[in-house]
Amino acid sequence: MLEKICNSSEKLFMRYGIKSITMDDVAKELGISKKTVYQYVSDKDDLVKKTMLLHIQSMDLVCMRVFKSEENAILQILKIAEMMISIHKEMNPSLLFDLRKFHPETYEMYTAHRENTFYKELIDNLRLGISQKLYRDNINTTVTAGFYMTLIESCISTEITALANLSFAEKYNFAIDYHLQAICTEKGLEFIKNYRNKSTSINK
């Protein structure tokens, strides 16, 4: 039942942001009483924390499956981007702001995960791409991973005026392209071109 509550809460938070959603809204969405919700979470802050934890675990599984199924470093990045865009296509731009302002402990958990697990995955991807001669061998992996995380963070941020009118998908696609254009070798760029041409012809 807790997982069901968290899944419904995540959908509401994604669509409307965190601040505007009440415990009554969550109960109504599930078709249960608020008293039942409180059997599994102590308050809204606890609900947000448990929902975000489940979300992080879900994203980890998505990434792990891609890294295990795709041997090509560029495909790993592109496939994860496709999945992230699909999952977050209805994300309210205020979500991260709400999390940081009203639920700082959960926000710290989110950032700690980003700085540890996500960072390690990026470093592994960069090293793989270099070994496959898809990424330039003179890139600074530490700095590159840091810049990539900043780019992805900007896709969620509401504080950058120049990006305010773009959807999450538009920002994410641009960020991925910006990242790959900066680090790829000619071989890597050619691979991206062929992959996108193939994808375009399939979708026609």
N, C-alpha and C positions, 0 to 999 in steps of 0.2 A: 504493500500500500504506500509506503514512503516513496518508493521509486515512481509510482503513479502520480503522487502529489507533486514531486519534484519536476516530472516531465511536463505536467500541466502548467506549473508555475513558470517553467522555463519558456514555454510558448507565450504566456502572458507577458513576461518580462521582455522577451524579444520584440513583441509587437508594440507594447505600450511604455516600455521603460520600467524601472523598478519602483520609483517613488510613487507613481500613480496607482499601483496595484495594492489592494488591501487583502486582508485575510478572508474577508467576505467574498471578494472577487474570486479567490482561489477555490473556496468551498462551492461557490455557484458554478464555476467552470467544471468542477468534478461531479456536481450533483449530489454533494454530501453536506452534512452539517459542519459548521465551524468547529464545533466541539470535537468532531472526529479528526479534523486537521490537527487540532491541538494535542491529540493523543500521540502524534508523531513528531511534532516540532513544538518548541516552547514558546516561540514568538516569531515575528516576521524576520528578524535578524538571523535567527536559527534556520528559518526556511530558506533565506537567501544563501546562507553558507552551505547548506546541504545541497541545494539546487546547483550552485556553482561547482561544488565538488563533483557531483555527478556529471556535470557538463565537461569538466576538465578530464575526467576519466574516459568519457565518451570520445573526446577529441584525441586523447592518447591512443585509444584503440584504432581510430581512423588512421592516424599517422603510422602506427605500428604495422597495420595491414599493408599500407602503401609501401613502406620501406622494405617489407618482407617480400612483397609480390613484384616490385619493380627494381631491376638491377641498374637501370640507367639513372644517373643523378638528376638530369634535367626532367625526366619523366616523373621522378619522385616529387619535385617541386610543382610541376604542372598539375599532376593528379591531385595532390593535396589542395592546391588552389581551387580546383574544380569542386571538390567536396566541401571545402570551407564556404565557398560562395553559395552552394546549394543549401547548406545548413543555416547560413546566416542571411539568406536573401530578404527576410522580413525583419531584420534587426533594427530596433529603434536607436537612433544616433545618440540618445541620452543615456543609454544603458551603462556604459563605462563611467560616465560622469556621476551617475546616481550611485554606482557601486563604490566609487572612491570617496564621495562626500558623505553618504549615509551608512555605509557598511565597510569602514576602513579595515577591520580585521580580515574580512573576506577578500577585500581588494589586495591586501598584503599577501594572502595565500595565493591569489591569482598571479601577482607579479613574481613571487618566489618560484612558482612553477615555471613561469616564462623564462626566468633567469637561469634556471637549472635544467629541467628536462628539455624544453624547447631549444634552448641555447646549445645543448649537447647534440641534439638531432641536427641542428644547422651545421655545426662543426663537422659532424660525420658526413653530411651531404657534401660539404665543400671539399673535404679530403677525398671523397669518392669521385667527385667530378674532376678533380685535379688528376687523380690516378687514371681516369678514363680519357684524359686530354680534352675534356669538354669545357673545363674551367681553366683559366690562366694559372700557371704554376707560381706566379709571383704575387698573387693576392695575399693580403694579410687576413687569415681566416678569422682571427679574433675580432678585428675591426669590422670586417665584412658581415659577420654574424650579428654584431651589434647594430649596424646600419639597417640590416634586413628587419630586425625586430622593431626598429624605430619606424620603418616604412609601414609594416603591418599595423602597428599601433595607430598610425595616422589614418588608417582606413576606418577605425572605430571612433576616432576623436571627433568632437564637435567644435573644437576650438580653432580650427584652421579655416579661415574665411574662404580662401581660394578653392577649397574642396567641399564647401557646404552644400552645393547643388548637385553633387555627384552621388550616385548610389553606392552602397558597399561594394557591389560587384564591379562597378566601373573603377573605383579606387583600388580595389584588390588586383584587378587585372593590370592596371597601370603599374602598380608597385612591383608585381612579379616581372613584368616586361623590363622595367627600369633596372631591377636587380640582375636579371639574366644578361641584359645588354652590357652591363658594367663588368661582368666577370667571365663571360664566355669567350672561348677561343673561336677561330673561324669555323672549326669543326662543330663546335657547340651551336653557333649561330645558324649554320647550315642545317643541323639536326632540327632546331626549332622551326625553321622555315618549312622544311619538308613535313614535319609533324602537323603544323597548322594548315598547310595546303591539303594534306590528306584528310584532316578533320573537316575542313570546309567542304571538300568534294563529297564526303560521306553524308554530310548534313543537308546537301542540296536536294 
